[in-house]
Amino acid sequence: MTEPAAQTVTAVDPDNLRLRCDPAALGVTSSGALTPVHLVPGQGRATEALDFGLSMRQPGYNVFVMGEPGTGRHVTVSQMLNRVAATQPVPPDLCYVHNFDDVFSPRLLSVPAGVASRLRSDMAALLRAIGPAVDAALGAENYTGRVEALEAANKTREDAALRDLGHASESEGLSLLRTAEGFVFAPVQQGRPLEPEAYDALDDAEKAQIERKVAEFTAQLQTLLETFPQWRAELQAGIDRSTRDALSPAVDNLLKPLMAAYAGLENVLAFLRAVRDDLVVRGDEWVDGVPGADDGEEDEVALRYHRYQVNVLVDHSGQTGAPVVFEDNPGFGHLIGRIEHVSRLGGSVSNFNLIRAGALHQANGGYLVLDANRLFAQPYAWEGLKRALRSREIRIEPPAESQSWSGAVTLSPEPIPCELKVVLVGDRDSFHMLHEFDGDFPDLFKVVADFDDDMPRSPENEHHYVRLLTALAQAAVLMPLTADALARMVEEGARLAEDAHRLSLQTRVLADLLREADYHARRAGADMIDAEHVTAALAARRRRFDRYPGNVLESMLDGTVLIATEGRRVGQINALVVIELAGERFGQPARITATARVGEGDVVDIERETELGGAIHSKGVFILSAFLASRFSRHQPLSLNASLVFEQSYAPVEGDSASLAELCALMSALADVPISQALGVTGSVNQFGTVQAIGGVNEKIEGFFDLCVARGLTGEQGVVIPKANMRHLMLRPDVVEAAREGRFSVYAAETADEALSILTGMPAGVPDIKGVIPVQTINHRVATALARMSATRHGEGSERSRRHHHLARIRS
């Protein structure tokens, strides 16, 4: 019979290797004619969720914004928040004042926006007026005369009582004497105190009578002296009443304008009344103003001065709409607020004036935006935020106090009602981890806004895209872009998306590229950014990150790393791999070799056995083993031992994109058919031999192309990729040009059989309806080799193997 001819394989049309953007189709000559778009296009689902979450007023509807960094999440959130916040009312100002009932529990004053700063100024003016007013009130003649009269009356009362007691004792022969040690009673004789010698000369009866009288009068004196403190307390009470009576008009006169100015604010009036009562009671402390105190009195003077001040925590004066706060450093203190301390006499003290606001206070009544990763990196910050959202109040207390770890006495400010919307910006991994392991998270963040990494590429979306590029250029104050530059950026957006039919929304990367293109345009003295400047920026970026791929290429060229780009080898193939370093991706070939021998049906993955192969790579090897068994060993045991290895690989291997190359190398070894070394291969396979799409296809092709260029393009070199990856092709212009000139080819395979035919130049061989495979095909040669191995392993001899081979030829 006529043997089957080799399959004719056609390379991919060069026009399909890069989907170009026609500058004329954009309808503009430059970006200067475009209106910039202020919201990242293609994020309809995310913006709808954001709009819902920001508008929903029920508790728990905080928003988690998830997506890849650099996709415009923060910009979109900021723009939407500013738009929504502008329609919301301005929240009240927040301030703390002294609690005259409990110094450790400062009181909260919530007042309309702009009032807090005015109240602080008014109280500062009051402090300046207190001293002179007190001096005037307490220096008035009626006050001083009344105090002097009270003091004189009390002195007269005490003197009269002592005098009466002295007269009574004189009638009994005793005299009341005042000594340095106090009052004493002494016997008298002829009006003079009895001398000690005369007293000693008295008989015992007279001495006993004198001592009895002294004891009686001493008891009366003691009773009288014990009455004096009460009289003096009554004197002080009288003086205090006089002081209050004198100060009340002065204090009322000082506070009258303030009481009128804040007549509609009951909480402020209550504070002013407390100030009034304290001034009336303690106003005499302000005589001669606030005096310079001795060191020992410094704390008392500071407290006396500060207790009438106002600590403005949040001031919304001059603001329109609700606040929007972006907290870049969400530590516990920056988020919840903190209480500062000062050193006094070797100790640490605080007062309500040392209470500082956190981001929750600044955003209260509005919106707070936090970066999830930065939040989780701060100790206790996440728990502090959850506690505030759960309780709907903000308590300023350090973690040690909130957990009752510290026994130190500190302030306990009145909690502040927490009415705000939190927008947490993070990645998808963080969202799923929190949803799975944090029971509070679903209750507190009920809305998720999922930002896409890219959007469909259509003529309409290309127009939106160039408007986005215009906005990015204007935000960075760059020169306008020509239509060619805009088209080049659209193509680069598709390449970033790894899909010719989608456009990347990685605005951070796009903005960086625009800035670098602007740099090259300015160096060239151009007035606008053109396509050549974008190309120059891309080339410069590749050169900056070229050390590692350059070293790898050099090692291949000098023979250190063995990669062949010509000739044919059995069981040897060039697999295409991609390496990612510092956000940059590089493609390169890697040699895979396969060997086969009689055995027990094991396909040994040397990478896995040496713990250099990842789980997904091992899965790919198991799948190709299952494919071999399913195709060739339905009715007989698979009697081979095969081994697969990445040659000269000293780092972990992960992914299944080499499984097609491994399968082709193994079938080449079984069929004893050489593989063209001028071709590189990438793709994964399933159990039915279908070639599946892989990632990094552009970088893989370009990595092999660069090696072939360095050695010299012969026209035979090329790559085999999955047909499913055709839509992802956005190759560099130089690769497309080489393909157009016939110096390099890209082949697309849908099945492993197609890939084998391309690589070997021999038909794969499709079984007929009876399952018979044509001879002189790869599958026939593999089936024959496996049949021989099975016969050998089971001791059935070479004769049966030859009969089996002869039967296959006849039936074909």
SEKOL-801187 format. One record per residue: residue in one letter; x, y, z of N, C-alpha, C in turn. Coordinates in steps of 0.05 Angstrom, whole numbers, plus 5000, padded with zeros to 4 digits. Each point is the difference from the previous one (the first is absolute). Layout:
BEGIN
AXYZXYZXYZ;...
END
This chain:
BEGIN
M501749765000498350245000501750255000;T498850224992501550265000500150115029;E502350065008500350115027499050295001;P498850085023498950275003502250214997;A499350224987501950224996500150175025;A502250145004500250185023497950224998;Q499050075023497950215001501250274992;T498550144983500850264992499150205021;V501850145012499450195022500550284990;T498050175005500250284992500550175024;A501950174999500550185023497850215002;V499850115024498050215006500550244982;D497950114988500350244984501250225017;P502250134990501250225016498150225008;D497950044985498050205007498649935026;N500049745008498749925024501849985024;L502650084996501949995022499850255018;R498850214989499750245016497650154988;L498050045017497650154992500650295002;R500450134977500750285000497650185005;C500650245009498050215003500650214978;D498050054984500450194978499750285011;P502150164998499850285010497750164988;A499549954974497950154986497349935012;A499649755010497449925011499450155026;L502050125013499550145025498650274995;G500350104976498550244992501250265011;V502549995010501250255011502950014990;T501150245000502850034993501849995024;S499050075023501549995024498249995024;S501149955024498449985024499050285008;G501250214989499050265007497250054991;A499049844981497250044991498149825015;L501049865020498249815015499250125027;T497749925009499150075027500849775018;P501650055020500949795018497749875015;V500149745004498049865016500950005029;H498250065018500750035029499449745016;L498749814988499749745012501249794982;V501349815012501349784985497849854985;P500149984974497849864985500249705005;G497849874994499949715002499649905028;Q499250175019499749925028497150045009;G498149944982497250045006499049855024;R500849755002499149845023501150115026;A502650085000501250115025498850275007;T499650174981498950275006497149985010;E498549804989497349975009499949915029;A501849815007500249915028500950225018;L501950174991500950225016497850205005;D498550064978497850195003497949905020;F499549744999498149885019501050025029;G502549925003501249995027500250285012;L500750204984500350275011497450135006;S497949914986497450135004498349855021;M500649755005498449855020500750105028;R498050095015500450125026499849805023;Q499249754995499749815021502749925011;P500249925025502649925012501049744988;G502649984998501249754990500650014970;Y499050204986500350014971502550164993;N502249935013502650114992501049844975;V501950114986500749904974502949905000;F500349764988502749904995500550014970;V502050164992500750034972502349814994;M499549814982502149814995500850004971;G502449934994501149994973503050015002;E501349984977502950014999500950295003;P502350035014501150275002500550134973;G499650264999500550154975497849994980;T497549915008497850004982498150245003;G501050205013498450255003497949985022;R500449825019498149975022499950265017;H502350095008500050245017499050254986;V500750034974499050234985497049994998;T498949774993497149974996498650055027;V501049885021498850045026500150295008;S502250134996500250285007498150184985;Q499849954974498150164983497149955008;M499349755005497249945007499450115028;L501949985018499650105028499650305000;N501750144985499850294999497350084989;R499049854980497550074988497749955020;V500149775014497849945018500250185025;A502450045010500450165025499150294996;A500250104975499350284995497050045005;T498449794998497150035004499249955029;Q501949935017499349935028500450255018;P498650015022500350235019502849995014;V500950235008502550025015499549905028;P501549815010499649905027500850205021;P499249965025500750195021502949995008;D500950225012502750015012500049845025;L502349905007500349845025502150135017;C499550025026502050115019499649885027;Y502150005016499949905027500550245019;V498549995023500350215021500349865027;H500950165019500549905027497449905013;N500149785013497749905015500450085029;F498450195009500450115027499149815022;D498549794992499249795019502049785002;D501449934977501949785000502250084981;V502350085011502250094983501049794981;F499649755006501049784983498249934977;S497650124998498149944979499250264986;P501750104982499450244985497349974985;R498650234998497450004987500250074970;L498349884985499950044971498050234994;L500850184983498250204989499849964970;S497649954991499549984971498550254992;V501250164983498850264993500050034970;P498350174989499950044971502750094989;A500449934974502650064987500750295003;G502450065008501050275003499750115028;V498449885016499550105027502349945019;A501249774997502149915019502350205001;S501050084977502350185000499250275011;R497550094995499150255012499749985030;L499049775010499849965029502850005013;R501949874986502749995011501250295002;S499550164980501050285001498650165022;D497449965003498550145021500949925027;M500649755004500949915027502950105005;A501650024979502750125004499850295008;A498150154988499550285007499050015029;L498349825008499049995028502349965019;L501949834993502349955018501550255005;R500350164979501550255002498550215017;A497449975001498450205015499449925029;I500549755006499349905027501650155022;G502650014997501750125020499350285007;P499850184980499350285007497250025012;A498149844991497350015011500049915029;V501449795006500249905027501450215018;D502150114990501450215016498250235007;A498450094980498250225004497849935020;A498949764998497849925017501049965029;L502249885003501049945027501650235012;G500550204983501450245011498150235007;A497449954996498150215006499850045031;E499450255008499950065029497849855015;N497749974987497949865014500849715006;Y501449884981500949725005502149995021;T502150164998502249995020499050095027;G498250205001498950085025498449785013;R498449864985498449785011501849785010;V502049934985501949795010501450095025;E500950255001501350095024498150005024;A497550074995498050015022499549715010;L499849814982499749735008502449905016;E502350074991502449915015500250135027;A499350265001500150155026497949895019;A497649944990497949895018500949735011;N501249844984500949745009502250035021;K501850184995502250055019498850105027;T498250184998498750115024498649775015;R498749834986498649775012501949825015;E502249944987502049825013501250135025;D500750264996501350155023498150025024;A497450054994498050025021499749745015;A500049784986499649745013502449945018;L502550064990502349965016500150185025;R499150254995500050195022498049925022;D497749904992498049915020501149775016;L501349824985501149765014502250105020;G501650204991502150105018498950135025;H497850164997498750125024499049795019;A498749794989498949795017502349865015;S502349964987502249865014501250185022;E500050274995501250185020498449995026;S497449974997498349995024500649755016;E501349814988500749755014503049995007;G501350234997502850015008501949904978;L499149994975501649914977500250224979;S502149994986500450204978500549854974;L498650094978500449884973502350144986;L502149844995502450114988500449894972;R501050174981500749924973503049964998;T500949764994502949944998500649904972;A502649954995500849904974498849724994;E499449855022498849744996497050014999;G498850235005497150025000499050135026;F497349975005498850115024500449815024;V500550125024500349845025498750165022;F499149855021499050135024502149975023;A500450235014502050005022498750145024;P500749895025498950135025501250285003;V498550185012501050285005499850065029;Q501750195008500150105027500550304999;Q498150155010500150294999500350104972;G498549874982499950094972502349924983;R501949835011502349924985500249705001;P501049874978500249714999501849915024;L499149785012501449895023502749894991;E502150085014502749904994500249705007;P501749854986500349725006500749945029;E501850175012500749955028497750035018;A498350214994497750055017498049774997;Y499749904975498149784995501049755015;D502749965000501049765014499650025031;A499850255010499750035029497149955009;L498249994982497249955007499749715010;D498049975017499549725010498649844978;D499749765005499049814979497050064994;A498550085019497150054995499750244982;E501650215004499850234983500949934971;K502149844999500949924973497849854985;A498749815015497949844987497750174991;Q499350215016497850174992500750164974;I502550105000500950154976499949834975;E501149755003500149824976497249934991;R498049975019497349944992498850234983;K500550255009499050234986501350034972;V502749955000501450014974498849804980;A499449765010498949794982497250094990;E498450115017497350084992500150224978;F501750205005500150224981501549924973;T501949815003501449904976498049864982;A498149845013497949874984498350204986;Q499350225015498350214987501550134977;L502750045004501650134978500149814976;Q500349745005500249814977497450014984;T497750015015497450014986499850254983;L501050225012499950264986501849994975;L502449905002501949984977498949824978;E498549795008498949824980497750144985;T498950215012497850154987501250194979;F502550095004501150204983500149924970;P500849744993500049924972497250034987;Q498049935015497350034989499450294994;W500850185020499550294995501650104976;R502449894997501750094977498949894974;A498849755001498749894976497650174992;E498650095021497750184995501050274988;L502450085010501150244989500749974971;Q501349764993500849954973497649974982;A497949875010497549984985498950284994;G500150175020499150274996501650154980;I502749965002501750134980499549894972;D499649724998499449884974497450114989;R498050035017497450124991500550284989;S501650145015500650284991501549994974;T501949814997501549984975498149934977;R498249815005498249924978498150234993;D499150145022498350224994501450224985;A502650035005501550214986500749914971;L500649734997500849904974497749954981;S497749935011497749924983499450224979;P499750255008499450204980502350034979;A502549985009502250034981500149764981;V499749765010500049764983497650014981;D497750065011497650014982500450214978;N501350225007500550204980501949904979;L502149845008501849894981498749804981;L498349835011498849784985497450084985;K499050235007497450084988500250014969;P502050114988500250004970500249714989;L501549835014500349734991497349855002;M498650035022497449875003498150094978;A500150254993498350104978500949894973;A502749994996501049914974499449714994;Y499849835021499649714997497349925011;A498150184998497349955013498749764989;G500449934975498649774988501449735005;L502350005013501549755003500149935030;E498249825007499749935028502549885012;N501449834984502449885011502250215006;V500250204983501950215005499250175024;L497450055002499050165023500549855026;A499749735000500549845024502950035008;F501849994980502950045005500550285012;L498850204988500450275010499050045029;R497749875006498950015027501949865019;A501249784992502049865017502450185004;V500950144979502250195003499350225020;R497550104997499150225018500149915029;D498949765005499949905028502949965011;D501849904983502749955009501550275005;L499550194983501250265004499150145025;V497449985005498950125024501149885025;V500449735000501049865023503050045003;R501549994977502950005001501250254988;G498550204996500950244986502350145015;D500149985026502150145015502849894993;E500149774987502549894991501250184977;W498250164988500850164977500850295008;V500350055026500950265008502750064988;D500350234989502450084985500549834976;G497749914986500249844976500949725005;V501549894982501249735003502850045008;P500749995026502750085009502049804992;G502550084998502249814996500349845025;A499849754997500149835024502849905005;D500449925025502449865007500049734986;D502349874999500249744987498049805011;G499750015027498249815012497150044994;E499350254991497250064994499449994970;E501949924984499750024971497749834990;D499649765010497849834990497450135007;E499750105024497550125008499350244984;V502050174994499550234983499249924972;A501449804989499349914973497249904999;L499249845021497249905000498150235003;R500650195018498350235004499550154973;Y502250034985499850154975498649844978;H500549744998498949844978497149925003;R499049995024497449885004497750164987;Y500650254992497950154987500550024970;Q502049864990500650004971498249804985;V500150014974498549824982502049864982;N500149745001501849844983498349924975;V500550144978498649944975501249754987;L498449795000500949754989499850004969;V497750084990499450014971498750264994;D501250144981499050274992499149994970;H497550034995498949994973499450284989;S501050215013499550274990501150034972;G498450124983500850054972499649764982;Q499149775010499749764984497250004988;T499949884976497449954987499749714995;G497749895007499549714996501349845022;A499649744999501049815019503049964996;P501549955021503049964997500649744986;V502250004985501149764987502949995009;V500749795016502649985012501549764989;F502350044989501849774992502249985021;E500049795015502149965021502149814989;D502450124995502249844989501549845021;N499850085025501449865021498049925022;P498549794995497849935018500949855025;G501950115015500749885025497850045020;F500149865023497950025019499550295009;G502150145007499750285009499050184979;H501049974975499250164978497149954993;L499049765006497349924992498050075022;I500549915025498250035022500350265015;G502450124997500650245017501849925023;R501150195013501949945022499950215022;I501049935023500250185022503050045006;E500950244997502850065004500550065030;H502549975008500850055028502450195001;V500350145022502450175004501249925027;S502650055002501449925025499750235020;R499349925024499750195022501249885025;L502250125010501349915026500549704999;G501149914978500849724998497749814993;G497650114997497749834993498950084973;S498049854991498750064974497150075006;V499250244991497350095005498750084973;S497350035001498650084976497550165008;N498850134981497450135004498650014974;F497550105000498449984977501150154976;N501850205005501250154978502049834984;L500849775011502049834987498649774985;I497450014996498649804984500350084971;R500849814983500450054972498149824983;A499050124979498149864982501449804983;G498549794992500949814980498550034974;A500649824981498650024974497049955003;L499349835019497149955004498550265008;H501350175016498850255008499850194976;Q502350014985500050194977497949924979;A499649744997498149914979497249965011;N499550045026497449955012497950184986;G497849874992498050144985500550004970;G502249864992500749994972501249734992;Y502350004988501149764988503049985007;L500849755007502849945006501049794981;V502250054987501249814981502649905011;L500349735002502349885011501149794981;D502649975000501349784985500149755018;A498949784990499749765017502749905009;N501949984982502649885007501550175021;R499850264997501350185020498549985026;L497449975000498549985025500749755015;F500249774985500649755013502849985011;A501850174989502850005009500350155026;Q498050145010500250165024498749845024;P501549965021499049855023497450135011;Y498049845005497550075013498250194983;A501050094977498450204985497449884989;W500249754989497649874989497949955022;E501049915023498149955022498850265010;G501650215001498950265009497950104980;L500549974975498050094980497449845002;K500349745003497649835002498450085026;R501450055022498650075024498450254997;A501250204986498650254996497549964982;L500349834979497849964982497849845013;R500849805017498049835013498450165020;S501450155017498750155022498850274990;R500950084976499150254989500750245018;E502349985013501150225015503049985001;I501350235003502950015000501050055028;R501449815011501250035026503050034998;I501050235009502950054999501349875024;E501249774996501449865021502249844988;P502450025011502249844990499449705002;P501349834983499549715001500449895028;A502050095015500449895026497650055019;E498950244998497750065016497549864991;S499749974973497649874989499949705007;Q502449895004500249725007500549965030;S499950215015500349995029502849895008;W502050064983502749915006501450195019;S499350264999501450205015498450085025;G501550035022498750095025500250305004;A501350144982500450295003497350144997;V499850225016497650174999500350184976;T498050014982500150174977497350114995;L499850174979497450124994498149804986;S497550045004497949844986498150194988;P500750124976498250204987497349884993;E498050175001497349924992500149904971;P498949764995500149894972498450174981;I500949984974498850164979498349824982;P497650074994498449844982501449974973;C500149754990501549954975498049964977;E499850204983498250004977501650064975;L501149804988501650044976499949754983;K501050034975500249784982502949944995;V500849755004502849924996500349864973;V501950094984500749874974502749885003;L500149735000502549855003501049914972;V502450084992501049934974502249795003;G499549774988501949785002499949814976;D501449795002500149814978498049775005;R499749834980498049795002500749795022;D502649955002500849805020499250105028;S500450255006499350115026497049985005;F498550064980497049995003499149715006;H501049814985499149735004501049895027;M502450075008501049925026498450115023;L499350264998498450125021497249885001;H498849954976497349894999500049725012;E502249864997500049725008500749975030;F501850175010501149965027499250215021;D498850224992499350215019496950025000;G498849915022497149995002498750285000;D501550205008498950275000499950134973;F501849914982500350144975497450004983;P498649774996497650014984497850195011;D500050035027498050185012500750304997;L502550054998500950284999500550104972;F500749834982500650074972498249844981;K497650094997498049854985500150054970;V501550204992500150074972502949964989;V500249864978502649964987499950134972;A502050164994500350124973502449884987;D499549824981502249854988500850134974;F502550105000501050154976501349804981;D499250024975501249834978502850094995;D501749814990502750064993500150104971;D498049944984499950094972497250024991;M499650094975497450034988500049914971;P497749934989500049914972501150224981;R501349914980501150184980498150024976;S498850234997498250054978500550284990;P499150074976500450284991499050215020;E497749945012498950195019501850025025;N500949775010501750005024502850114994;E500949974975502650134993499850305002;H497750114993499650295003499950085029;H498749845017500050055029502949985011;Y501449814989502749945010501950244995;V499950114976501850224994499250255016;R497550025008499250225018501149955028;L500249755008501349935026502950074999;L501349934977502950064997500450315001;T498250144988500150305000499950105029;A498149895016499850085028502549945015;L501249774995502549925014502250204993;A500250074974502150184991499650285012;Q497550095001499550275011500550005030;A499349795014500549995029503050015006;A501749894982502950015004501350244986;V498450184989500950244986502049924978;L499149834982501749904978499250144974;M501749984980499350114974497849844987;P498550124981497949854986501149764985;L498349814994500849764985498950024971;T501649934981499049984973498149764997;A498549994978498249784995501649744999;D502450014987501749764999500849905028;A500750195017500849935027497649885015;L497650124997497649895013499549724990;A500249954974499649734989502149815011;R502550095003502149835011499449935029;M498950195015499349955028497749815002;V498150024982497849815000501049714995;E501949984981501149734995501649905025;E501450185013501449925024498149925023;G497650145000498049935020499049724995;A499749924975499149724994502249805008;R502550084996502249825007500149965031;L499650225014499949985030497849825009;A497750014985497849835007500549714992;E502149944985500649744990497749894983;D498750184986497849924983499650224979;A500349924975499750204978497350134999;H498049875012497250094999499150125027;R501950075017499350145025502150225004;L499350195018501850225006500550015030;S502550015007500750015028499250265014;L499049975024499350245016502150055022;Q502549904995502250055019500950294996;T498550195011500650284995502750095011;R501049865020502650075011502249944980;V499849774987502049934980499850184976;L497550054991499650184977501050285006;A499550105023500950275007503150015001;D501349795010502949995000501150004972;L498749854982500949994972499750274987;L497850145006499650274988502150195010;R500649995026502150185011502749954987;E500649754996502649934988500150084971;A497749964986499950094972500350304998;D498850155018500250295001503050085004;Y501349855017502950055005501649984974;H499549784984501549964975499250214980;A497450085000499250214981501350275006;R500250075025501350255008503049994993;R501249785005502949974993500550034970;A498049914985500350024971499150284989;G499150175018499150274992497350004986;A498449805004497449984987498050175014;D497950084986497850155012497849825010;M500049754991497949825007501249725004;I498649835014500949725004499149854975;D501849874987499449844976500449715006;A499249834980500249715004502949915005;E501950144986502849935003501050055028;H498850195014500850065027498949785019;V497649914995498949785015501849754997;T500749954974501749774995502750035014;A501150244999502650055014499849955030;A497750085012499649965028499949705007;L498649854983499849715004502749874998;A501650084979502649884997501950075023;A499850255009501750085023499349855025;R497449955003499249855024501049714998;R499949884976501149734997503049995006;R501450214992502950015005500650035030;R498350155014500550035028499749745016;F498349834990499549745014501349774985;D502050064983501149794982502349845012;R500850065025502349865010499649705001;Y497849925013499549715003499549874973;P498150094984499549864974502550024982;G501550225002502450034984502149795008;N500349965026501949795009499249724992;V497349955001499049744991500649964970;L499450214984500549984971502949964995;E501750145014502949974996500949725006;S498949885022500849735007499149804979;M497850064986499149824979501850024975;L500850254995501750054977502849885003;D501050015025502849905003500049705007;G497749875000499849725004500049905029;T499950195019499849925028497349865005;V497950134990497349885001499549884972;L499449744999499749864975497250034989;I499750174980497550044985500750004971;A498949814985500549984971497850144985;T500750144978498050134983500249914972;E501349774996500249874973500449715005;G499649844978500349715002497549875011;R500249735003497749855010501149805021;R498449965021500949825022497649835009;V500549755007498049825011499750055030;G497550045009499650035029501050265012;Q500450204983501050255009498450224987;I499250205016498350214991500550265014;N499550224987500350275012497350095010;A499749995026497550115013500450305005;L497850144998500150295005498950065027;V501550145016499250065028500250315003;V498750095021500050295006500950035029;I501650205005501050065027499150285007;E499150045025499150265009501850105022;L501250234997501850125019499350295003;A499450085025499550295006497950114982;G497949844994497850104984500549994970;E502449924992500749984971500049704993;R499049944975499949724991501849964976;F501449785001502049934979499449714991;G500149974973499749734990502749884992;Q500349745002502549874992499449714995;P501649874983499749714995501349845022;A499049765004501249815019500049734987;R502149865002500249734987498649805018;I498249844988498849775014500849754984;T500849805016500749744987498349785012;A499649794984498449785009501449744992;T499849805017501049734994497849805007;A500149774986497949795004501349734999;R499049825016501149725001497849825011;V500449754999498149815010499850035031;G497550005009499650045029497249945008;E499250125022497449945012497950224995;G500550174981498050204993500450265014;D502350055011500550255014501350214982;V498950245003501350234987501250175022;V502650005002501450135022500450294993;D498950185017500550284998502450075018;I502350034988502450045016499950265016;E498650204989499750255015498549955026;R497949844998498449955024501649825019;E501449814990501549825017502250155015;T501150204988502150165014498850245014;E497350015002498650225014500650274988;L500550004974500250254985497550064983;G498249814999497550044985497750075018;G498550214991497650085016497749814995;A497850055015497749824999498750014972;I499850244988498750024974501749874978;H502650035002501749864981499749705002;S499949905025499749715004497349914989;K497950175003497449934990500149974969;G501650184987500249984971501349744991;V502049915015501349744994498149775004;F498450005021498049795004498050004978;I499250234990498150014978501149884975;L502550074993501149884975500449705003;S500549915024500249715005497349874996;A497950135009497249904996499350004971;F500950204985499550014971501349764986;L502549955006501449774988498649745006;A499349965026498649755008497349984986;S498650214998497349994988500249954970;R501950114986500249964971501349744993;F502049915014501649774990499849755017;S498650015023500149775018497249935011;R498050024982497449935009499749695005;H501449854984499749715001502549865008;Q502050145008502549895009501350185021;P501549895018501250175020502250184988;L500250245011502150194991502649915012;S501749894984502449865011502550164993;L500150245010502450164995500850155026;N502450065001501050195019501150244985;A499050235004500950244986500850215020;S501850174992500950225017500050264984;L499150215014500050274988501550195017;V501550184988501650195016500550264985;F500050215015500950264990503150005003;E501449994978502949995002501150275010;Q502149995015501450235011498050195014;S498149895014498150155016500749975029;Y500550225014500949995027498250165019;A497750074989498050155016497349864997;P498250065019497449874999498550054973;V498649804991498450024975497149975008;E498350204991497249995006498450064975;G497549905000498350044977499949764982;D497949994984499749774982500450074970;S501150244995500350094973502149854985;A501649835013502049834986499049724996;S497549945007499149724997499849914971;L499350194982500049934971502849934991;A502050165008502749954992500949735012;E499349955025500849745013498749774986;L497550024992498649794986501449954973;C500650214985501249974974502849875002;A501550085021502749895004499749705006;L498149935017499649725007499249834976;M498150104984499149854977502249994979;S501750204998502349994983501949785008;A500449975026501849795010498849734995;L497449975004498749744995499949934971;A499550204983499849954971502750004986;D502050095014502750034989499950184975;V498550225003499750204979501250265010;P501950124986501350245009498250254998;I500550185018498550265001501850224991;S498850184984501650234990500750185024;Q502650065002500950175022499850304992;A499150054975499650274992497350115010;L498549835013497450085009499849995031;G498750205011499449995029497049945003;V499349895024497349915005499050105027;T497550075000498750065026497149924998;G498849935023497249925001499649775020;S497649985010499349785017498049824986;V499849755009498249814987498149885021;N497749914991498249865018500249704994;Q498349855013500249714997499249894973;F498750184984499249924973501950114979;G502250125008502050104981499450274988;T498050145011499450264990502050205013;V501050184982502050205010498550235011;Q500750085024498650215015501750255002;A498750235004501350265001501850025025;I502050174997501850055023500550305001;G501450085021500550295004502850074990;G500450264996502650104992500849924972;V498149964982500749904974501750194984;N499550265002501650204985502950005010;E500450005026502750005011501549744992;K498649785000501349744994501050004970;I498250104983500850004971502350194996;E499950235013502150204996502749915012;G499949855022502449895012501549814981;F498449824987501349824981500950154975;F498450194991500750164977502650155004;D500550115024502450155006502549814998;L499749755009502249814998500549944970;C497949964985500449944971501250234986;V499250255006501250234988502950025006;A500749955025502850015008501749804985;R498849774994501649804985499650024969;G498150164993499550044971497549854991;L498050154990497549884991500549854974;T499049764999500349834976497549964984;G497750095011497549954986498649755009;E501549825014498949755010499150025029;Q500950215012499450035029497250105005;G498949935023497350095007499249885026;V497450035006498949905025497349874994;V499349815018497449874999498550085025;I497750124997498450095022497249884999;P498550015022497249904998498350194982;K498349874985498250164983498250185017;A499449925025498450165018501450265008;N502650014995501550245007500250204977;M498749944978500150184977499050285007;R497950015016498850265007501850165018;H502049885012501750135019502550124987;L500449954974502450094987500150304996;M502050125012500650294996503150025000;L501249884980502949974999501350274993;R502650025007501550244994500150044969;P500150254992500050054971502349864985;D502449975013502249874986499449704996;V498649875018499349724996497949984977;V498150185000498049994978501350054973;E501950184999501450064975501649764990;A501449865019501549764992498149794990;A497749975012498049804990499050084973;R499650264995499050094975502049954977;E502650015008502149954980500749714997;G498749825015500549724998502449905015;R501150165018502549935014499449875027;F497550015009499149885025497149934998;S499249785012497249914997498849945027;V497450055001498449935024497849814991;Y500049765012498049794993498149975024;A497549954993497949965020498949724998;A500149855023499149725000497649985018;E498049844991497649965016500249745015;T501649814991500349745013502949935002;A500649815017502749905002501049874974;D498149884986500849884974500950214980;E498650234999500850214982502850105008;A500450045026502650105009502349804993;L499549745003502049804993500650014970;S497950034984500550014971501750244993;I499450235012501650244995502949965008;L500449885024502749975011501749794986;T498749794990501549784988499949994970;G498050134988499649984971498849744992;M499149835019498849754994497050015008;P498249884985497249995008499749875028;A498150105015499549885026498749734997;G498149984981498649754997497449995015;V497850004985497449995013498849724997;P499249875022498949734998497450014983;D499649784985497549984985497749915018;I497849934988497649935015500449755017;K501949844991500649765015502350045020;G501050245001502250055019502749944990;V500349954974502649934988501450254992;I502550035008501650244994501749954975;P500050194981501749964976502949985008;V501449844983502949975005501550254992;Q502550015007501750234994498750265011;T498849975023499050235015501049995028;I500050225013501150015027498449825019;N497450024999498449845018500349704995;H500449924975500449724994502749915012;R502050164997502649935010500049995031;V498450185013499849995029498549755009;A497849944986498449775007501749744997;T501550004978501749764996502149975022;A501250235007502149995021498849915026;L497750105007498749935025499149715000;A499149904977499349724998502449825004;R502250074989502549845004500850005029;M499850245012500850015029498249835016;S497450004994498149835015500649714996;A500649924975500649724995502549925013;T502050175000502649945012499649965030;R498550195013499749995029498549755008;H498149914984498449775008501149744989;G502450014988501449764992498749864976;E498750154982498749884977501849984975;G502550105003502049964979499750194977;S502250004985500150194977498349904977;E499549744998498449904977497250125000;R498850005023497350125001500050294995;S502250145009500250284995500250054970;R501649834986500250044971497449944986;R498549805010497449944988498150245004;H500150125024498350235006500650234981;H502750054996500850214982499149944971;H500349754991499249934973497050034997;L498649925021497150024998499150294998;A501350195014499450284998500450104972;R502149914986500550094973497949904981;I499249745003498149884982497350145003;R499250045025497350115005499950294991;S502350144999499950274990499750014970;
END
